[in-house]
């Protein structure tokens, strides 16, 4: 029995490792789009025009929005009258493109066919994350805080049909991040990164209804997204890098696991029950076993500061923006989602 013990221990260790790193591949690199003209600096978020076969990418620190043809992966156009583009919304019905610029700061509106400016709505410095309600056609944008040199941030509400700023909600924190909007209710969730918490907002009254602290798990929570049927909200912290699942009925953390550092995007694929988290150097893919349990399915090496990703479910494709640095040229990587 004594001679068998090392073998038993080794077998148990390998079994545990296989359990922790769930078997199978989630993604396969299918295309790389080189961007040799970009200098060092982060990207930010994406948007897609499915019928027009276009991908929009915010090259934040290169002060550009890049427009690609999804059929050929060729660069179609570059919008250059920007300083620090962050988030993008495409309204196909109105042929409009909304771009949040954090340093101008404003929400700039363009004709999506000609790329000519239509309007610009003034915001506070550090305008960044946004989310869109397709029912009301309202766009919610976080702005203010640290770079505006004020101890609060606004969530500004823009009527995207009439290109008007409707109202603003003030939150007493100098750092807000991602927004998630319920389809089945009136709640909106915001990462209150300055307080290591999730804020619960009533969109009808634009009031803060509740605050859920996650400080015991980590800090600088950034992206958020929802699994509405299972009443779960997902977020990722940066200090340290952790993936969290919260019960939206109680506000309690029901799952916590280490993940990539400096995550900026988090996507949930309802069909595959997978969560994609893009961070510094790696992309983590978690598989949902049930609403309270998740396994790390795959960790994919990416590149320095490749922290913004975008799942296009209709194309079965996940995109990652890779910044230029040292020996790495800037590029967009497209991964096919594997069954």
C-alpha positions in Angstrom: 0.0 0.0 0.0 2.9 2.4 0.8 4.3 2.0 -2.7 1.0 2.7 -4.3 0.4 5.9 -2.3 2.5 8.3 -4.6 0.6 6.9 -7.6 -2.7 7.5 -5.9 -1.8 11.0 -5.0 -0.6 11.8 -8.5 -3.8 10.3 -10.0 -5.9 12.4 -7.6 -3.9 15.6 -8.5 -4.3 15.0 -12.3 -8.1 14.3 -11.8 -8.5 17.6 -9.9 -6.5 19.5 -12.5 -8.6 18.1 -15.3 -11.7 19.0 -13.3 -10.5 22.6 -12.8 -9.5 23.0 -16.4 -12.6 21.5 -18.1 -11.9 19.3 -21.1 -12.3 20.6 -24.6 -11.6 23.7 -26.6 -13.9 26.7 -26.7 -12.4 28.8 -29.5 -10.2 28.4 -32.6 -8.2 31.3 -34.1 -9.6 31.7 -37.6 -8.4 35.1 -38.9 -5.9 37.8 -38.0 -6.3 41.3 -39.4 -3.0 43.2 -39.2 -3.0 47.0 -38.4 0.5 48.1 -39.1 -0.3 51.8 -39.0 -1.3 51.9 -35.4 1.1 53.0 -32.7 1.2 51.9 -29.0 -2.0 52.2 -27.1 -5.1 50.5 -25.9 -8.2 49.6 -27.9 -11.7 49.9 -26.4 -15.1 48.5 -27.5 -16.7 47.1 -30.6 -20.0 47.2 -32.5 -21.3 45.3 -35.4 -23.5 45.9 -38.5 -24.7 42.4 -39.3 -26.7 43.2 -42.5 -24.0 45.5 -43.8 -21.2 43.1 -42.8 -19.2 45.7 -40.9 -17.2 45.7 -37.7 -16.6 48.9 -35.8 -13.6 49.1 -33.4 -12.5 51.9 -31.1 -8.8 52.4 -31.3 -8.9 54.5 -28.2 -5.3 55.7 -27.8 -4.9 56.0 -31.6 -7.9 58.4 -31.6 -9.7 56.5 -34.3 -12.7 54.3 -35.0 -11.9 51.6 -37.5 -14.5 50.1 -39.9 -13.9 46.7 -41.3 -15.6 44.6 -44.0 -16.5 41.3 -42.3 -16.5 39.4 -45.6 -13.0 40.4 -46.6 -11.6 41.6 -43.3 -10.4 44.7 -45.1 -10.3 48.2 -43.5 -13.1 50.2 -45.2 -12.9 53.5 -43.4 -11.3 55.3 -40.5 -13.1 58.0 -38.4 -10.4 60.4 -37.3 -12.2 63.5 -35.7 -11.9 61.9 -32.3 -9.6 62.0 -29.3 -10.3 58.9 -27.1 -13.2 56.8 -28.5 -14.5 54.3 -26.0 -18.0 52.8 -26.7 -19.9 52.5 -30.0 -23.6 52.0 -30.8 -24.9 51.3 -34.3 -28.6 52.0 -35.1 -29.3 50.2 -38.4 -32.8 51.6 -38.7 -31.6 55.2 -38.6 -28.2 54.6 -40.3 -26.5 56.3 -37.3 -23.3 55.6 -35.4 -22.9 56.8 -31.8 -19.3 57.1 -30.5 -18.5 58.0 -26.9 -15.3 60.1 -26.7 -13.8 60.4 -23.2 -11.4 63.2 -23.8 -13.4 65.7 -26.0 -15.8 64.7 -24.1 -19.0 64.0 -26.0 -21.2 61.5 -27.7 -20.6 62.0 -31.3 -23.2 61.0 -33.9 -22.4 60.1 -37.5 -24.2 59.0 -40.6 -23.2 55.4 -40.7 -23.2 55.3 -44.6 -21.1 58.4 -45.3 -19.4 58.7 -41.8 -20.2 62.4 -41.8 -20.9 64.0 -38.4 -24.6 64.7 -37.6 -24.5 66.0 -34.0 -22.4 66.0 -30.8 -23.8 65.8 -27.3 -21.6 67.3 -24.6 -20.6 65.1 -21.6 -18.2 65.3 -18.8 -14.6 64.1 -19.1 -13.9 60.4 -18.9 -17.2 59.5 -20.7 -16.7 55.8 -21.2 -19.0 52.8 -20.9 -22.5 52.7 -22.2 -25.5 50.5 -22.8 -28.6 50.7 -25.0 -32.2 50.0 -24.3 -33.7 48.8 -27.7 -37.3 49.3 -26.4 -37.0 53.0 -25.4 -34.1 53.7 -27.8 -32.3 55.4 -24.9 -28.5 55.2 -24.6 -27.0 55.3 -21.0 -23.5 56.7 -20.7 -21.2 56.9 -17.6 -19.1 60.1 -17.5 -17.4 62.3 -15.0 -15.4 61.3 -11.9 -11.6 61.2 -11.6 -10.6 62.7 -14.9 -13.3 65.3 -14.6 -11.8 66.2 -11.2 -15.2 65.8 -9.5 -16.1 63.2 -6.7 -19.2 62.0 -8.6 -20.2 60.5 -12.0 -23.3 60.9 -14.1 -25.2 58.3 -16.0 -26.5 60.5 -18.9 -29.5 59.4 -20.9 -29.6 60.2 -24.6 -32.6 59.8 -26.9 -30.9 58.3 -29.9 -34.0 58.9 -32.2 -33.9 62.7 -31.6 -30.2 63.0 -30.7 -31.0 64.8 -27.4 -29.7 64.6 -23.8 -32.8 63.8 -21.8 -31.6 63.7 -18.2 -28.7 62.7 -15.9 -28.4 60.6 -12.8 -25.7 61.5 -10.3 -23.9 58.8 -8.4 -21.5 59.7 -5.5 -18.5 57.7 -6.8 -15.6 59.0 -8.9 -15.3 55.7 -10.8 -18.2 54.0 -12.7 -17.6 51.3 -15.3 -19.9 48.8 -17.1 -23.7 48.9 -17.4 -26.1 46.0 -17.9 -29.8 46.4 -18.7 -32.6 44.0 -18.0 -34.9 43.0 -20.9 -37.6 41.7 -18.7 -37.7 44.5 -16.1 -36.8 48.1 -15.3 -33.5 47.5 -13.6 -30.1 48.5 -14.8 -26.9 47.5 -13.1 -23.7 49.5 -12.9 -20.2 48.7 -11.7 -19.4 51.2 -9.0 -15.7 50.5 -9.2 -14.9 53.4 -6.8 -16.8 51.6 -4.0 -16.2 48.0 -5.1 -19.9 47.5 -5.5 -22.7 46.9 -7.9 -25.4 49.6 -8.1 -29.0 48.6 -8.9 -30.9 51.4 -10.8 -34.6 51.8 -11.6 -34.5 53.0 -15.2 -38.1 54.5 -15.0 -37.3 56.8 -12.1 -33.5 56.9 -12.7 -32.9 56.3 -9.0 -30.4 54.0 -7.2 -32.5 51.3 -5.5 -29.7 49.2 -3.9 -26.0 48.7 -3.6 -24.3 45.3 -3.4 -20.8 45.3 -2.0 -18.3 42.9 -3.4 -15.4 44.3 -1.4 -14.8 41.0 0.3 -14.1 39.4 -3.1 -12.0 42.1 -4.8 -11.9 45.6 -6.2 -12.1 47.6 -9.4 -15.0 45.6 -10.8 -15.3 46.7 -14.4 -17.4 44.7 -17.0 -20.9 43.4 -16.2 -23.4 41.3 -18.1 -26.6 39.4 -17.3 -28.0 35.8 -17.4 -31.6 36.9 -16.9 -33.3 33.5 -17.0 -31.1 32.3 -14.2 -31.2 35.6 -12.3 -27.4 36.0 -12.4 -25.2 39.0 -12.9 -21.5 38.4 -13.9 -18.7 40.8 -13.3 -14.9 40.7 -13.1 -12.6 42.5 -10.6 -9.1 43.7 -11.4 -7.6 43.7 -7.8 -7.2 40.7 -7.8 -8.5 39.3 -11.1 -11.7 37.4 -10.2 -14.8 36.2 -12.0 -18.0 36.7 -9.9 -21.5 35.5 -10.3 -24.2 37.3 -8.2 -27.8 36.4 -7.5 -29.9 39.4 -8.8 -32.7 38.5 -6.4 -30.5 38.8 -3.3 -27.4 40.6 -4.4 -25.2 37.8 -2.9 -22.1 36.4 -4.6 -22.8 32.8 -5.4 -19.6 32.0 -7.2 -16.0 33.3 -7.3 -12.9 32.1 -9.1 -9.6 33.6 -10.1 -9.4 35.0 -13.7 -7.3 37.1 -16.0 -6.0 40.5 -14.7 -7.2 43.8 -16.0 -10.4 42.5 -17.6 -12.3 45.1 -19.6 -14.9 43.0 -21.4 -17.1 40.1 -20.4 -19.6 38.3 -22.7 -22.2 35.6 -21.9 -23.2 33.2 -24.6 -26.7 32.0 -23.6 -26.7 29.1 -26.1 -23.4 27.6 -25.2 -23.6 28.6 -21.5 -20.1 30.1 -21.7 -18.6 33.3 -20.2 -15.7 35.0 -22.1 -13.4 37.3 -20.1 -10.7 39.3 -22.0 -7.8 40.5 -19.9 -4.1 41.3 -20.0 -2.4 38.5 -21.9 -5.1 35.9 -21.8 -8.7 35.2 -22.6 -10.6 33.0 -20.1 -13.6 30.9 -21.0 -15.8 29.6 -18.2 -18.5 27.0 -18.7 -21.7 27.2 -16.7 -22.6 23.9 -15.0 -25.6 25.5 -13.3 -26.3 29.0 -12.1 -24.1 28.5 -9.0 -21.2 26.6 -10.5 -18.7 27.4 -13.3 -15.6 25.7 -14.6 -12.6 27.2 -16.4 -12.9 25.6 -19.8 -10.0 27.2 -21.5 -7.3 29.8 -21.0 -6.1 31.2 -24.3 -2.9 33.2 -24.5 -3.4 36.5 -26.3 -1.1 39.5 -25.9 -0.2 42.5 -23.7 -3.3 44.6 -22.9 -5.5 42.6 -25.2 -8.3 43.3 -22.8 -11.2 44.1 -25.0 -13.2 41.4 -26.8 -16.6 41.1 -28.5 -18.8 38.1 -29.0 -21.0 38.2 -32.2 -23.3 35.3 -31.6 -24.9 35.5 -35.0 -21.5 35.0 -36.7 -20.4 32.4 -34.1 -17.2 34.5 -33.7 -15.3 36.2 -30.9 -13.1 39.2 -31.7 -10.1 40.4 -29.6 -8.3 43.7 -30.2 -4.5 43.4 -29.8 -2.6 46.6 -29.2 0.8 47.5 -30.7 3.8 47.2 -28.3 7.4 46.3 -28.6 7.6 43.3 -30.9 3.8 42.9 -31.3 2.0 44.8 -34.1 -1.6 45.9 -33.6 -4.2 43.5 -35.0 -7.7 42.1 -34.6 -8.0 38.4 -34.0 -11.2 36.5 -34.9 -11.9 33.2 -33.1 -14.6 30.7 -34.2 -16.7 29.4 -31.4 -16.4 25.6 -31.2 -19.3 23.3 -30.1 
